């Protein structure tokens, strides 16, 4: 059981850094990078538990989560490009102004 503790601590540290980044960053790109860090922490958790329980389900969920993260990055970058073209700035404060 000691082997899985290292992965869980690593995942907790990465997820905490991601949450801190999401809450403190003003740049939309920084927020997206922090979200990706959080999703990678979840992937580490899934793979660690899957390996510990000798099941392949966690690996399959991790692959699906990687695909969802890639789609999220594409949509997020498209929104950031739209904000930059409109306001010449990528602060997260300007994203709510796109509806006007």
C-alpha positions in Angstrom: 0.0 0.0 0.0 3.0 2.3 0.4 3.5 2.5 -3.3 0.1 4.1 -4.0 0.6 6.8 -1.3 3.4 8.4 -3.3 1.1 8.8 -6.3 -1.8 10.1 -4.2 0.5 12.7 -2.6 1.8 13.7 -6.0 -1.7 14.0 -7.3 -2.8 16.1 -4.3 0.1 18.5 -4.7 -0.6 18.9 -8.5 -4.3 19.4 -7.9 -3.6 22.0 -5.1 -1.2 23.9 -7.4 -3.9 23.9 -10.1 -6.6 25.1 -7.7 -4.3 27.9 -6.5 -3.5 28.8 -10.1 -7.2 29.0 -11.0 -8.1 31.1 -8.0 -5.2 33.6 -8.3 -4.5 34.0 -12.0 -6.0 36.9 -14.0 -4.7 35.7 -17.4 -7.0 33.4 -19.2 -4.1 31.3 -20.5 -2.8 30.9 -16.9 -6.3 29.7 -15.9 -6.4 27.2 -18.7 -3.0 25.8 -17.8 -4.0 25.5 -14.2 -7.2 23.6 -15.3 -5.0 21.2 -17.3 -2.8 20.7 -14.3 -5.9 19.7 -12.3 -7.1 17.3 -15.0 -3.6 15.7 -15.1 -3.7 15.2 -11.3 -7.1 13.4 -11.7 -5.5 11.2 -14.4 -2.7 10.3 -12.1 -5.2 9.3 -9.4 -7.3 7.2 -11.9 -4.2 5.3 -13.1 -2.8 4.8 -9.7 -6.0 3.3 -8.3 -6.5 1.3 -11.5 -3.0 -0.2 -11.1 -3.5 -0.8 -7.4 -6.9 -2.6 -7.9 -5.5 -4.4 -11.0 -8.3 -3.2 -13.2 -8.1 -1.5 -16.6 -11.1 0.8 -15.9 -9.1 3.7 -14.6 -6.8 3.6 -17.6 -9.8 3.8 -19.9 -11.3 6.7 -18.0 -8.0 8.5 -18.1 -7.8 8.1 -21.9 -11.4 9.6 -22.2 -10.4 12.4 -19.8 -7.3 13.2 -21.9 -9.6 13.5 -25.0 -12.0 15.8 -23.0 -9.1 17.9 -21.9 -7.9 18.3 -25.4 -11.4 19.4 -26.5 -11.6 21.8 -23.6 -8.2 23.3 -24.5 -9.3 23.9 -28.1 -12.5 25.6 -27.1 -10.8 27.6 -24.4 -8.1 28.8 -26.8 -10.7 29.8 -29.4 -12.5 31.9 -26.7 -9.1 33.5 -25.7 -8.4 34.3 -29.4 -11.8 35.9 -29.7 -11.3 37.9 -26.5 -7.9 39.1 -27.7 -9.2 40.1 -31.1 -11.9 42.1 -29.5 -10.2 43.7 -26.5 -6.4 43.3 -27.3 -6.1 41.8 -23.8 -6.5 38.3 -22.4 -7.5 39.1 -18.8 -10.3 36.8 -17.5 -12.3 39.9 -16.5 -13.1 40.7 -20.1 -14.6 37.3 -21.0 -18.0 38.3 -19.6 -18.1 41.3 -22.0 -18.4 39.1 -25.1 -22.1 38.8 -24.6 -22.6 42.5 -25.3 
